[in-house]
Amino acid sequence: MHFVTLWFNFPMSDQVKPEWHAEHLIASYDVDPNCVARLPVFCRFMQEAAYFHAEHLGVGHSQLSPSGISWVLARMRIEIGRLPKWGESIRLRTWPSNRDRLFYHRDFEITDGDGKLLLLASTAWFVIDIRKRQRIIPDWWETANFPVGAKVFRSKLERLKSYGCEGGEPMAVNYGDLDQNGHVNNVRYMEWILNSLPREFHQSNRLQSIEVNYLAEAVYGHQVSICASEPEPLVFDHAIRADGADLFRARSVWKPV
C-alpha cells in the first residue's frame, strides 16, 4: 500500500478530556425478537463516541474533511458479557489506547445502569485521502500528544486469514448502505454477516466475541457475496467478497443460550 504524508495543523483544547463518556437508552428498534439489543447497535454507539472524542481532540470529521481526509476503521474486536434488553440504560466510555506505525487504537467499555460490565472493544483506525482512496500519514501522526489510556485486551488486533467458502447469491450495494465517505458503512458489514446466519441459530445461541478486518471498500453498485464456514462448533469464519476479493473478514464465537 502506498503512503504519503499530509501536513495538517489542528487545534487542541486547553481542557483535554482523556476519555469520552456517553449514555444511551435501548429503544424498541434496537432489539431482536427476544427484546435483546443487537450487537450492531453498540457498534453505532461506539462509532459516534469515537467521532465526538476525535472532534474534541481536534482531529475529527469537521477538522479533517476540509483537507480531504478521513478516519477509516480497519480492525475491531468485541468481547461480550451480556447484551442489555429493551428499556435498559447503558454507559459508554472510550479513549485512545495506543499508536503504532499503521494504526491509531481506540478502546471502549460499556456498562449497564448499575455499572456492571456489558462489553469491551478495541479498534484500530487509519487516515485516508478521500479523493485518491489511499492511506496517508498526517503530520500529527507521530507528534500528537493525545492522552493514552490502558488497553482492554493484551493481544494485538491481527490480520485474519482468508479461507475458502462459497458465498450466497450476490447482492447489490444500494444507497442506504453508504456513509459520509461514499462507501459501505462499517456497521452494515456487521449486520450482513450476522443476518446471514439462520433465525433458528440466533434463537439457540448467543454471540460471545467477534473480531473483524475491514480490508477494502464496497461502493454503490458493487455486487457482494457473503459466506461463512464453521471450522469448529460455534466458531464461524465470515467473509464478504466482491470481484473475487475479500472486502471484509470476521471470526465469531458463540455459546448456547
N, C-alpha and C positions, 0 to 999 in steps of 0.2 A: 504494500500500500504506500502511495506517495504522501510525503509530509511536506507542508510549507509552514512558514512562520508568519503570523499576522500580528502586527503591532496594534495595541488597543489599550487606551487608558480608561480606567474605571474608577468611580468614587468609592470610598469606604466610609461607613458611618463611624462617628466617634463612639457610639454605643453599640458595638458589635455584639449580636446575640450568638453565642456558640451553638445553640440549639434552637429549633423551631418547634412550636407546640400548636396543636390543633385539636378540636373536639368535634365529633360528628354523632348524629343520631341515625341509627339503622332504620331506614324507611321501608315501606311495604314493597317498593320497586327494587330494593336491594337484595331481596331474599329469594330462595328457591321454594319448591312446593312444601318443604319441611319447615319453612319460616326461618331458615338459617341463612346468614349472609353469604353471598357468593364471593369467592376469592377475588375476581376482577374488581369488585367494589373497593377493596383495600388497595389494589394497585392504582386506582384512580385517586384515592385519598393520598397515597404516598407521592404520586406524581405532582399533585397540586402543592403539597407541603414542600417538596423539593423546589418547585417553581418559586414559591414565595420566599423561601430562605435564600435562594440564589439571587432574587431581586434585592433582598435586604443586604446581601454581601457585595452587591454591585456587579454581579455577573449574570443577571437574569435575562429573560427574553427581551425586555424593553431596553436594556443596555447593549445587548449583543446584536439584536436584529438590525439596527441601523448600519452596522458594519457587514451585514450579510452572513452572519454566523449564528450557530445554534448548538445547544447541547443535544446529544443523542444518547439514549440508553443502550448499552452494549451487553451487559450481563446482569443477572439478578438471581438471588437465592432467597427463598422464603421457608421458614420453619414455623409450623402452625401448632399451637397448643389447643386452641378452641376457637371456633368461629361463632360470633355472637348471633343472637336472634333479633327478630323484628322488635323495635322499640327500645333496644339497649343503646346506651351511650358508650362511645369509645374515645380514648385519648391517644393521640399520636405524638411522638417526638422524633425528630430527625437531626442529623449532624454530619458534617464531613468527617470521614474516618481515616482517610489515607490519600496519598497521591503517589503515583509511580510514573514511569516514562510514557505509558499508554493511557492510563485512566485516572480520573478523579473518582474516589469512592465515597459513597454516602450510605449510612446505615439508618435503620428505623426500629422503633419499638412501639408496639400498640398494646394498650391495656384496656380492661373494661372499667366500668364506673367505680368499682371497688379497688382499682389499682392492680388487679391480677393480670398476669401476662396472657395475651392472646396470641401474638405472633412477633417474630423477629425477622428482619430482612436486611440484606446487604445488596448494594447496587454498584455498578461501575459505568462511568459515563465518559464520552469524549466529545470534542467540538468539531463541527464540520463547516465548511464553506457551502452555504445552501445552493448557490448557483452552480458551482463546479462539482458538487456532490462528492467532496473528498475531505478526508480528515485533515485538520490543521493543528498547529501548536501555537496558541496565542502567546503574546509576550509575557503575560502574567502567570503562565503555567508553572514556572519554576520559582517565581518570586512572590506570589500572592501569600500574604500572611493570614490565611484563613485559620480560625480556631479548629483544631482537630481533636476529636474525641476517640474513645476506645472502640475497637471493632467488636461486633456482636458474635462473629464466628472466627475461630482460629485459622481455619483452612482458607485458601485463596479461592476466588471465583475462577474456575478453569474453563478452557475452551472444550466444549463437549464434542465427542467423536461422532462422525457420520456413521450411519448404519443403513443396511438395506431394508426397505419396506415398500410395499405397494400402496400408493395413495388412492383415495376415492375419486369420484368424479370431480374434475376441475371446476372451480367456481370463479366468477369474475370479481375483481376488486371493484366496489362501487363507491359513489361519492360519500356515503355515510361512514365508510371505513377510514377516511383520510383525516389527518390532523393539520395543524398550522404549518407544518413543513411540507405538506403536499404528498406525504406517503402514509401508509397504513399505520395507525396509532398502535403503540406497543401493547396497550391493553387489549386491542382487538385480537392480536395473535393468541393471547392467553385465552380469550373467550373461544376462539376457533378450536383449539386443541382440547379444551375441557368439554365443549359441546360435541366433539367427535366420539366421545365415549357414551355408550347407551344409557338410557334413563335407569334401567334396572341396576347397572353397575353403581351409579351415583346413589341410588336408594339403599344399597347394602354396604357401601364403603365410603370412607371419609379421607380426604386428602391430608397427608401428614407434612409433606415437603415437596418443593419443586425448585429446580434450577434451570435457568433458561439462558440461551445465547441469541442475541439479535445479530444476524450476520450480514444481511443485505436488505435493502428496502423493497417493498412492494408498492406499486403505484397504480393509479387509476387505469383500469382496463387489463391489468395483469390477470392471467389465468393461474390460480394457485391450487395446489392439491395438498391435502392434509393426511398424514399417515401416522400409525403408531404400531409398535411391537412390544411384546411383554417378555423380556429376557428372563425374568423370574417372577414368581407370583406377586401380584400387586405392585410391580415396578414396571413403568412404561417409558420407552424412548419415543419421543414425538419429533416430527419434522413437518415443516411447511415448505413446499418447493414450488418453483416456477422456472420454466425453461430448463429443467433438468438440474437446477442448482438449489442448494438449501438456503432458504432465507432466514430460517428460524429453527433452532433445536431446543429440546427440553427433555428433562428426565423428571418424572413424577413418582412419588412413593405414597401408597395408600394403606389404610388399615380397615378391617371390618368394623362396622358400626356396632 
